Amino acid sequence: MLFLKENLLYRHYTWLEEINKDLYTGAPSRRRFNRFDGEQVLYIINLYGSMSDGFTVEEGRRIEDMIQKELPIEPKSELSVFNWLMASAKLEK
């Protein structure tokens, strides 16, 4: 299941009018993660969801909430956010 913009709980994200969709495909990189960039949040949520059987909107919203409320503030890369998410989400199950 693909988690979409319409599925997001929060509405404070920034959205670029034109985005290079290839920017947010493939494996996570060392690119700096911005929790306020809607496309990047969707990318991380969907990347996590692609590794989970039967991923649901509710799970995506839980991941979004974790990113907004629990992700440490200091600068992080997409890769470190993804690794943090994998470890944190497994602990909550």
Jmol script that loads the backbone (N, CA, C; Angstrom):
load data "model"
ATOM      1  N   MET A   1       0.834  -1.174   0.000  1.00  0.00           N
ATOM      2  CA  MET A   1       0.000   0.000   0.000  1.00  0.00           C
ATOM      3  C   MET A   1       0.881   1.241   0.000  1.00  0.00           C
ATOM      4  N   LEU A   2       0.567   2.189  -0.842  1.00  0.00           N
ATOM      5  CA  LEU A   2       1.303   3.441  -0.914  1.00  0.00           C
ATOM      6  C   LEU A   2       0.640   4.450   0.008  1.00  0.00           C
ATOM      7  N   PHE A   3       1.402   5.022   0.923  1.00  0.00           N
ATOM      8  CA  PHE A   3       0.910   6.047   1.849  1.00  0.00           C
ATOM      9  C   PHE A   3       0.968   7.377   1.105  1.00  0.00           C
ATOM     10  N   LEU A   4      -0.146   8.089   1.047  1.00  0.00           N
ATOM     11  CA  LEU A   4      -0.273   9.298   0.238  1.00  0.00           C
ATOM     12  C   LEU A   4      -0.346  10.567   1.074  1.00  0.00           C
ATOM     13  N   LYS A   5      -0.174  11.694   0.416  1.00  0.00           N
ATOM     14  CA  LYS A   5      -0.275  13.009   1.053  1.00  0.00           C
ATOM     15  C   LYS A   5      -1.594  13.137   1.812  1.00  0.00           C
ATOM     16  N   GLU A   6      -2.661  12.622   1.244  1.00  0.00           N
ATOM     17  CA  GLU A   6      -3.988  12.702   1.858  1.00  0.00           C
ATOM     18  C   GLU A   6      -4.086  11.896   3.152  1.00  0.00           C
ATOM     19  N   ASN A   7      -3.182  10.946   3.345  1.00  0.00           N
ATOM     20  CA  ASN A   7      -3.192  10.099   4.535  1.00  0.00           C
ATOM     21  C   ASN A   7      -2.478  10.715   5.730  1.00  0.00           C
ATOM     22  N   LEU A   8      -1.721  11.785   5.501  1.00  0.00           N
ATOM     23  CA  LEU A   8      -0.936  12.402   6.571  1.00  0.00           C
ATOM     24  C   LEU A   8      -1.829  12.989   7.654  1.00  0.00           C
ATOM     25  N   LEU A   9      -1.387  12.870   8.893  1.00  0.00           N
ATOM     26  CA  LEU A   9      -2.101  13.454  10.041  1.00  0.00           C
ATOM     27  C   LEU A   9      -1.833  14.945  10.157  1.00  0.00           C
ATOM     28  N   TYR A  10      -0.577  15.322   9.975  1.00  0.00           N
ATOM     29  CA  TYR A  10      -0.154  16.711  10.170  1.00  0.00           C
ATOM     30  C   TYR A  10      -0.263  17.496   8.872  1.00  0.00           C
ATOM     31  N   ARG A  11      -0.446  18.810   9.003  1.00  0.00           N
ATOM     32  CA  ARG A  11      -0.628  19.666   7.824  1.00  0.00           C
ATOM     33  C   ARG A  11       0.408  20.778   7.738  1.00  0.00           C
ATOM     34  N   HIS A  12       1.472  20.721   8.515  1.00  0.00           N
ATOM     35  CA  HIS A  12       2.459  21.789   8.565  1.00  0.00           C
ATOM     36  C   HIS A  12       3.594  21.635   7.553  1.00  0.00           C
ATOM     37  N   TYR A  13       3.508  20.667   6.682  1.00  0.00           N
ATOM     38  CA  TYR A  13       4.596  20.370   5.758  1.00  0.00           C
ATOM     39  C   TYR A  13       4.730  21.410   4.654  1.00  0.00           C
ATOM     40  N   THR A  14       5.947  21.527   4.159  1.00  0.00           N
ATOM     41  CA  THR A  14       6.181  22.344   2.966  1.00  0.00           C
ATOM     42  C   THR A  14       6.145  21.405   1.762  1.00  0.00           C
ATOM     43  N   TRP A  15       5.669  21.937   0.649  1.00  0.00           N
ATOM     44  CA  TRP A  15       5.564  21.154  -0.585  1.00  0.00           C
ATOM     45  C   TRP A  15       6.078  22.014  -1.733  1.00  0.00           C
ATOM     46  N   LEU A  16       7.010  21.489  -2.495  1.00  0.00           N
ATOM     47  CA  LEU A  16       7.501  22.197  -3.663  1.00  0.00           C
ATOM     48  C   LEU A  16       6.519  21.995  -4.808  1.00  0.00           C
ATOM     49  N   GLU A  17       6.329  23.052  -5.592  1.00  0.00           N
ATOM     50  CA  GLU A  17       5.405  22.923  -6.724  1.00  0.00           C
ATOM     51  C   GLU A  17       5.932  21.936  -7.759  1.00  0.00           C
ATOM     52  N   GLU A  18       7.221  22.008  -8.008  1.00  0.00           N
ATOM     53  CA  GLU A  18       7.829  21.069  -8.940  1.00  0.00           C
ATOM     54  C   GLU A  18       8.907  20.315  -8.185  1.00  0.00           C
ATOM     55  N   ILE A  19       8.821  19.020  -8.229  1.00  0.00           N
ATOM     56  CA  ILE A  19       9.802  18.199  -7.519  1.00  0.00           C
ATOM     57  C   ILE A  19      10.329  17.122  -8.447  1.00  0.00           C
ATOM     58  N   ASN A  20      11.581  16.837  -8.317  1.00  0.00           N
ATOM     59  CA  ASN A  20      12.187  15.752  -9.062  1.00  0.00           C
ATOM     60  C   ASN A  20      11.824  14.460  -8.325  1.00  0.00           C
ATOM     61  N   LYS A  21      10.857  13.721  -8.824  1.00  0.00           N
ATOM     62  CA  LYS A  21      10.374  12.506  -8.150  1.00  0.00           C
ATOM     63  C   LYS A  21      11.484  11.468  -7.963  1.00  0.00           C
ATOM     64  N   ASP A  22      12.518  11.514  -8.807  1.00  0.00           N
ATOM     65  CA  ASP A  22      13.638  10.583  -8.651  1.00  0.00           C
ATOM     66  C   ASP A  22      14.450  10.882  -7.396  1.00  0.00           C
ATOM     67  N   LEU A  23      14.276  12.087  -6.861  1.00  0.00           N
ATOM     68  CA  LEU A  23      14.992  12.487  -5.657  1.00  0.00           C
ATOM     69  C   LEU A  23      14.629  11.587  -4.480  1.00  0.00           C
ATOM     70  N   TYR A  24      13.387  11.143  -4.427  1.00  0.00           N
ATOM     71  CA  TYR A  24      12.902  10.348  -3.305  1.00  0.00           C
ATOM     72  C   TYR A  24      12.519   8.934  -3.736  1.00  0.00           C
ATOM     73  N   THR A  25      13.481   8.261  -4.343  1.00  0.00           N
ATOM     74  CA  THR A  25      13.312   6.857  -4.716  1.00  0.00           C
ATOM     75  C   THR A  25      14.564   6.105  -4.297  1.00  0.00           C
ATOM     76  N   GLY A  26      14.455   4.806  -4.268  1.00  0.00           N
ATOM     77  CA  GLY A  26      15.609   3.981  -3.950  1.00  0.00           C
ATOM     78  C   GLY A  26      15.937   3.975  -2.471  1.00  0.00           C
ATOM     79  N   ALA A  27      17.167   3.618  -2.188  1.00  0.00           N
ATOM     80  CA  ALA A  27      17.638   3.485  -0.803  1.00  0.00           C
ATOM     81  C   ALA A  27      17.827   4.854  -0.159  1.00  0.00           C
ATOM     82  N   PRO A  28      17.677   4.931   1.163  1.00  0.00           N
ATOM     83  CA  PRO A  28      17.920   6.200   1.841  1.00  0.00           C
ATOM     84  C   PRO A  28      19.387   6.603   1.695  1.00  0.00           C
ATOM     85  N   SER A  29      19.610   7.905   1.650  1.00  0.00           N
ATOM     86  CA  SER A  29      20.970   8.408   1.435  1.00  0.00           C
ATOM     87  C   SER A  29      21.439   9.208   2.650  1.00  0.00           C
ATOM     88  N   ARG A  30      22.580   9.808   2.519  1.00  0.00           N
ATOM     89  CA  ARG A  30      23.126  10.671   3.575  1.00  0.00           C
ATOM     90  C   ARG A  30      22.600  12.104   3.443  1.00  0.00           C
ATOM     91  N   ARG A  31      21.659  12.302   2.532  1.00  0.00           N
ATOM     92  CA  ARG A  31      21.034  13.623   2.383  1.00  0.00           C
ATOM     93  C   ARG A  31      20.375  14.002   3.707  1.00  0.00           C
ATOM     94  N   ARG A  32      20.468  15.253   4.082  1.00  0.00           N
ATOM     95  CA  ARG A  32      19.886  15.725   5.342  1.00  0.00           C
ATOM     96  C   ARG A  32      18.371  15.547   5.329  1.00  0.00           C
ATOM     97  N   PHE A  33      17.842  15.016   6.412  1.00  0.00           N
ATOM     98  CA  PHE A  33      16.406  14.790   6.540  1.00  0.00           C
ATOM     99  C   PHE A  33      15.745  16.024   7.154  1.00  0.00           C
ATOM    100  N   ASN A  34      14.639  16.438   6.544  1.00  0.00           N
ATOM    101  CA  ASN A  34      13.870  17.582   7.025  1.00  0.00           C
ATOM    102  C   ASN A  34      12.467  17.099   7.381  1.00  0.00           C
ATOM    103  N   ARG A  35      12.154  17.048   8.658  1.00  0.00           N
ATOM    104  CA  ARG A  35      10.854  16.548   9.108  1.00  0.00           C
ATOM    105  C   ARG A  35       9.680  17.426   8.673  1.00  0.00           C
ATOM    106  N   PHE A  36       9.962  18.591   8.095  1.00  0.00           N
ATOM    107  CA  PHE A  36       8.902  19.484   7.626  1.00  0.00           C
ATOM    108  C   PHE A  36       8.714  19.426   6.104  1.00  0.00           C
ATOM    109  N   ASP A  37       9.513  18.631   5.427  1.00  0.00           N
ATOM    110  CA  ASP A  37       9.397  18.426   3.979  1.00  0.00           C
ATOM    111  C   ASP A  37       8.446  17.256   3.750  1.00  0.00           C
ATOM    112  N   GLY A  38       7.252  17.558   3.269  1.00  0.00           N
ATOM    113  CA  GLY A  38       6.229  16.538   3.084  1.00  0.00           C
ATOM    114  C   GLY A  38       6.664  15.399   2.189  1.00  0.00           C
ATOM    115  N   GLU A  39       7.349  15.713   1.093  1.00  0.00           N
ATOM    116  CA  GLU A  39       7.798  14.658   0.167  1.00  0.00           C
ATOM    117  C   GLU A  39       8.800  13.729   0.839  1.00  0.00           C
ATOM    118  N   GLN A  40       9.682  14.283   1.649  1.00  0.00           N
ATOM    119  CA  GLN A  40      10.697  13.465   2.304  1.00  0.00           C
ATOM    120  C   GLN A  40      10.080  12.600   3.407  1.00  0.00           C
ATOM    121  N   VAL A  41       9.104  13.134   4.118  1.00  0.00           N
ATOM    122  CA  VAL A  41       8.399  12.345   5.136  1.00  0.00           C
ATOM    123  C   VAL A  41       7.640  11.203   4.462  1.00  0.00           C
ATOM    124  N   LEU A  42       6.940  11.495   3.383  1.00  0.00           N
ATOM    125  CA  LEU A  42       6.234  10.433   2.648  1.00  0.00           C
ATOM    126  C   LEU A  42       7.216   9.363   2.158  1.00  0.00           C
ATOM    127  N   TYR A  43       8.362   9.801   1.667  1.00  0.00           N
ATOM    128  CA  TYR A  43       9.380   8.865   1.179  1.00  0.00           C
ATOM    129  C   TYR A  43       9.795   7.898   2.291  1.00  0.00           C
ATOM    130  N   ILE A  44      10.098   8.417   3.480  1.00  0.00           N
ATOM    131  CA  ILE A  44      10.544   7.572   4.592  1.00  0.00           C
ATOM    132  C   ILE A  44       9.421   6.635   5.037  1.00  0.00           C
ATOM    133  N   ILE A  45       8.203   7.151   5.115  1.00  0.00           N
ATOM    134  CA  ILE A  45       7.061   6.319   5.515  1.00  0.00           C
ATOM    135  C   ILE A  45       6.870   5.178   4.515  1.00  0.00           C
ATOM    136  N   ASN A  46       6.894   5.506   3.227  1.00  0.00           N
ATOM    137  CA  ASN A  46       6.684   4.478   2.200  1.00  0.00           C
ATOM    138  C   ASN A  46       7.852   3.505   2.108  1.00  0.00           C
ATOM    139  N   LEU A  47       9.058   3.980   2.372  1.00  0.00           N
ATOM    140  CA  LEU A  47      10.203   3.081   2.404  1.00  0.00           C
ATOM    141  C   LEU A  47      10.031   2.066   3.526  1.00  0.00           C
ATOM    142  N   TYR A  48       9.641   2.530   4.689  1.00  0.00           N
ATOM    143  CA  TYR A  48       9.369   1.623   5.812  1.00  0.00           C
ATOM    144  C   TYR A  48       8.236   0.660   5.445  1.00  0.00           C
ATOM    145  N   GLY A  49       7.163   1.196   4.873  1.00  0.00           N
ATOM    146  CA  GLY A  49       6.017   0.377   4.498  1.00  0.00           C
ATOM    147  C   GLY A  49       6.349  -0.687   3.473  1.00  0.00           C
ATOM    148  N   SER A  50       7.299  -0.402   2.598  1.00  0.00           N
ATOM    149  CA  SER A  50       7.675  -1.381   1.570  1.00  0.00           C
ATOM    150  C   SER A  50       8.364  -2.604   2.177  1.00  0.00           C
ATOM    151  N   MET A  51       8.802  -2.491   3.406  1.00  0.00           N
ATOM    152  CA  MET A  51       9.487  -3.604   4.073  1.00  0.00           C
ATOM    153  C   MET A  51       8.585  -4.322   5.064  1.00  0.00           C
ATOM    154  N   SER A  52       7.302  -3.968   5.041  1.00  0.00           N
ATOM    155  CA  SER A  52       6.349  -4.538   5.986  1.00  0.00           C
ATOM    156  C   SER A  52       5.178  -5.155   5.224  1.00  0.00           C
ATOM    157  N   ASP A  53       4.853  -6.386   5.517  1.00  0.00           N
ATOM    158  CA  ASP A  53       3.696  -7.014   4.883  1.00  0.00           C
ATOM    159  C   ASP A  53       2.419  -6.402   5.442  1.00  0.00           C
ATOM    160  N   GLY A  54       1.473  -6.101   4.579  1.00  0.00           N
ATOM    161  CA  GLY A  54       0.179  -5.599   5.021  1.00  0.00           C
ATOM    162  C   GLY A  54       0.240  -4.224   5.646  1.00  0.00           C
ATOM    163  N   PHE A  55       1.132  -3.358   5.175  1.00  0.00           N
ATOM    164  CA  PHE A  55       1.263  -1.999   5.708  1.00  0.00           C
ATOM    165  C   PHE A  55      -0.053  -1.246   5.534  1.00  0.00           C
ATOM    166  N   THR A  56      -0.497  -0.559   6.584  1.00  0.00           N
ATOM    167  CA  THR A  56      -1.791   0.139   6.559  1.00  0.00           C
ATOM    168  C   THR A  56      -1.617   1.639   6.753  1.00  0.00           C
ATOM    169  N   VAL A  57      -2.682   2.379   6.487  1.00  0.00           N
ATOM    170  CA  VAL A  57      -2.701   3.827   6.722  1.00  0.00           C
ATOM    171  C   VAL A  57      -2.434   4.111   8.199  1.00  0.00           C
ATOM    172  N   GLU A  58      -3.015   3.332   9.077  1.00  0.00           N
ATOM    173  CA  GLU A  58      -2.815   3.538  10.513  1.00  0.00           C
ATOM    174  C   GLU A  58      -1.343   3.388  10.894  1.00  0.00           C
ATOM    175  N   GLU A  59      -0.669   2.398  10.318  1.00  0.00           N
ATOM    176  CA  GLU A  59       0.761   2.227  10.588  1.00  0.00           C
ATOM    177  C   GLU A  59       1.555   3.413  10.051  1.00  0.00           C
ATOM    178  N   GLY A  60       1.203   3.875   8.870  1.00  0.00           N
ATOM    179  CA  GLY A  60       1.872   5.039   8.288  1.00  0.00           C
ATOM    180  C   GLY A  60       1.697   6.267   9.166  1.00  0.00           C
ATOM    181  N   ARG A  61       0.509   6.445   9.697  1.00  0.00           N
ATOM    182  CA  ARG A  61       0.261   7.581  10.594  1.00  0.00           C
ATOM    183  C   ARG A  61       1.027   7.447  11.899  1.00  0.00           C
ATOM    184  N   ARG A  62       1.192   6.228  12.373  1.00  0.00           N
ATOM    185  CA  ARG A  62       1.984   6.006  13.588  1.00  0.00           C
ATOM    186  C   ARG A  62       3.449   6.370  13.324  1.00  0.00           C
ATOM    187  N   ILE A  63       3.953   5.995  12.151  1.00  0.00           N
ATOM    188  CA  ILE A  63       5.322   6.324  11.776  1.00  0.00           C
ATOM    189  C   ILE A  63       5.461   7.847  11.651  1.00  0.00           C
ATOM    190  N   GLU A  64       4.501   8.489  11.013  1.00  0.00           N
ATOM    191  CA  GLU A  64       4.526   9.950  10.881  1.00  0.00           C
ATOM    192  C   GLU A  64       4.559  10.605  12.257  1.00  0.00           C
ATOM    193  N   ASP A  65       3.732  10.135  13.159  1.00  0.00           N
ATOM    194  CA  ASP A  65       3.670  10.690  14.508  1.00  0.00           C
ATOM    195  C   ASP A  65       5.009  10.497  15.238  1.00  0.00           C
ATOM    196  N   MET A  66       5.624   9.341  15.061  1.00  0.00           N
ATOM    197  CA  MET A  66       6.937   9.097  15.664  1.00  0.00           C
ATOM    198  C   MET A  66       7.974  10.087  15.126  1.00  0.00           C
ATOM    199  N   ILE A  67       7.948  10.329  13.826  1.00  0.00           N
ATOM    200  CA  ILE A  67       8.896  11.270  13.220  1.00  0.00           C
ATOM    201  C   ILE A  67       8.696  12.665  13.810  1.00  0.00           C
ATOM    202  N   GLN A  68       7.456  13.072  13.949  1.00  0.00           N
ATOM    203  CA  GLN A  68       7.177  14.418  14.443  1.00  0.00           C
ATOM    204  C   GLN A  68       7.413  14.590  15.942  1.00  0.00           C
ATOM    205  N   LYS A  69       7.144  13.558  16.717  1.00  0.00           N
ATOM    206  CA  LYS A  69       7.197  13.702  18.175  1.00  0.00           C
ATOM    207  C   LYS A  69       8.415  13.074  18.848  1.00  0.00           C
ATOM    208  N   GLU A  70       9.018  12.058  18.247  1.00  0.00           N
ATOM    209  CA  GLU A  70      10.060  11.307  18.933  1.00  0.00           C
ATOM    210  C   GLU A  70      11.441  11.377  18.289  1.00  0.00           C
ATOM    211  N   LEU A  71      11.499  11.746  17.024  1.00  0.00           N
ATOM    212  CA  LEU A  71      12.787  11.820  16.341  1.00  0.00           C
ATOM    213  C   LEU A  71      13.633  12.913  16.988  1.00  0.00           C
ATOM    214  N   PRO A  72      14.843  12.589  17.436  1.00  0.00           N
ATOM    215  CA  PRO A  72      15.714  13.614  18.027  1.00  0.00           C
ATOM    216  C   PRO A  72      15.896  14.807  17.087  1.00  0.00           C
ATOM    217  N   ILE A  73      16.029  15.982  17.646  1.00  0.00           N
ATOM    218  CA  ILE A  73      16.065  17.229  16.887  1.00  0.00           C
ATOM    219  C   ILE A  73      17.338  17.420  16.070  1.00  0.00           C
ATOM    220  N   GLU A  74      18.489  16.982  16.588  1.00  0.00           N
ATOM    221  CA  GLU A  74      19.748  17.262  15.896  1.00  0.00           C
ATOM    222  C   GLU A  74      19.696  16.771  14.451  1.00  0.00           C
ATOM    223  N   PRO A  75      20.494  17.412  13.585  1.00  0.00           N
ATOM    224  CA  PRO A  75      20.485  17.054  12.159  1.00  0.00           C
ATOM    225  C   PRO A  75      20.738  15.565  11.944  1.00  0.00           C
ATOM    226  N   LYS A  76      19.984  15.001  11.027  1.00  0.00           N
ATOM    227  CA  LYS A  76      20.071  13.584  10.715  1.00  0.00           C
ATOM    228  C   LYS A  76      20.008  13.404   9.200  1.00  0.00           C
ATOM    229  N   SER A  77      20.575  12.308   8.751  1.00  0.00           N
ATOM    230  CA  SER A  77      20.459  11.941   7.340  1.00  0.00           C
ATOM    231  C   SER A  77      19.225  11.050   7.174  1.00  0.00           C
ATOM    232  N   GLU A  78      18.793  10.884   5.920  1.00  0.00           N
ATOM    233  CA  GLU A  78      17.687   9.955   5.653  1.00  0.00           C
ATOM    234  C   GLU A  78      18.040   8.561   6.162  1.00  0.00           C
ATOM    235  N   LEU A  79      19.271   8.164   5.949  1.00  0.00           N
ATOM    236  CA  LEU A  79      19.709   6.832   6.362  1.00  0.00           C
ATOM    237  C   LEU A  79      19.617   6.664   7.875  1.00  0.00           C
ATOM    238  N   SER A  80      20.071   7.652   8.634  1.00  0.00           N
ATOM    239  CA  SER A  80      20.011   7.526  10.092  1.00  0.00           C
ATOM    240  C   SER A  80      18.567   7.583  10.589  1.00  0.00           C
ATOM    241  N   VAL A  81      17.710   8.377   9.937  1.00  0.00           N
ATOM    242  CA  VAL A  81      16.293   8.418  10.315  1.00  0.00           C
ATOM    243  C   VAL A  81      15.650   7.064  10.039  1.00  0.00           C
ATOM    244  N   PHE A  82      15.938   6.492   8.885  1.00  0.00           N
ATOM    245  CA  PHE A  82      15.376   5.190   8.545  1.00  0.00           C
ATOM    246  C   PHE A  82      15.839   4.124   9.540  1.00  0.00           C
ATOM    247  N   ASN A  83      17.124   4.117   9.866  1.00  0.00           N
ATOM    248  CA  ASN A  83      17.640   3.141  10.834  1.00  0.00           C
ATOM    249  C   ASN A  83      17.009   3.345  12.209  1.00  0.00           C
ATOM    250  N   TRP A  84      16.863   4.594  12.632  1.00  0.00           N
ATOM    251  CA  TRP A  84      16.205   4.910  13.909  1.00  0.00           C
ATOM    252  C   TRP A  84      14.768   4.404  13.886  1.00  0.00           C
ATOM    253  N   LEU A  85      14.094   4.650  12.784  1.00  0.00           N
ATOM    254  CA  LEU A  85      12.706   4.231  12.644  1.00  0.00           C
ATOM    255  C   LEU A  85      12.566   2.714  12.699  1.00  0.00           C
ATOM    256  N   MET A  86      13.439   2.002  12.012  1.00  0.00           N
ATOM    257  CA  MET A  86      13.392   0.537  12.016  1.00  0.00           C
ATOM    258  C   MET A  86      13.567   0.007  13.440  1.00  0.00           C
ATOM    259  N   ALA A  87      14.499   0.560  14.167  1.00  0.00           N
ATOM    260  CA  ALA A  87      14.751   0.111  15.544  1.00  0.00           C
ATOM    261  C   ALA A  87      13.605   0.509  16.465  1.00  0.00           C
ATOM    262  N   SER A  88      13.125   1.727  16.348  1.00  0.00           N
ATOM    263  CA  SER A  88      12.061   2.236  17.230  1.00  0.00           C
ATOM    264  C   SER A  88      10.730   1.555  16.966  1.00  0.00           C
ATOM    265  N   ALA A  89      10.385   1.383  15.703  1.00  0.00           N
ATOM    266  CA  ALA A  89       9.091   0.778  15.361  1.00  0.00           C
ATOM    267  C   ALA A  89       9.039  -0.685  15.813  1.00  0.00           C
ATOM    268  N   LYS A  90      10.149  -1.389  15.721  1.00  0.00           N
ATOM    269  CA  LYS A  90      10.183  -2.784  16.171  1.00  0.00           C
ATOM    270  C   LYS A  90       9.975  -2.873  17.683  1.00  0.00           C
ATOM    271  N   LEU A  91      10.511  -1.894  18.406  1.00  0.00           N
ATOM    272  CA  LEU A  91      10.361  -1.890  19.858  1.00  0.00           C
ATOM    273  C   LEU A  91       8.905  -1.671  20.269  1.00  0.00           C
ATOM    274  N   GLU A  92       8.158  -0.902  19.473  1.00  0.00           N
ATOM    275  CA  GLU A  92       6.778  -0.580  19.822  1.00  0.00           C
ATOM    276  C   GLU A  92       5.802  -1.696  19.497  1.00  0.00           C
ATOM    277  N   LYS A  93       6.186  -2.638  18.650  1.00  0.00           N
ATOM    278  CA  LYS A  93       5.251  -3.694  18.243  1.00  0.00           C
ATOM    279  C   LYS A  93       5.022  -4.681  19.337  1.00  0.00           C
TER     280      LYS A  93
END
end "model"
wireframe off; spacefill off
backbone 0.3
color backbone group
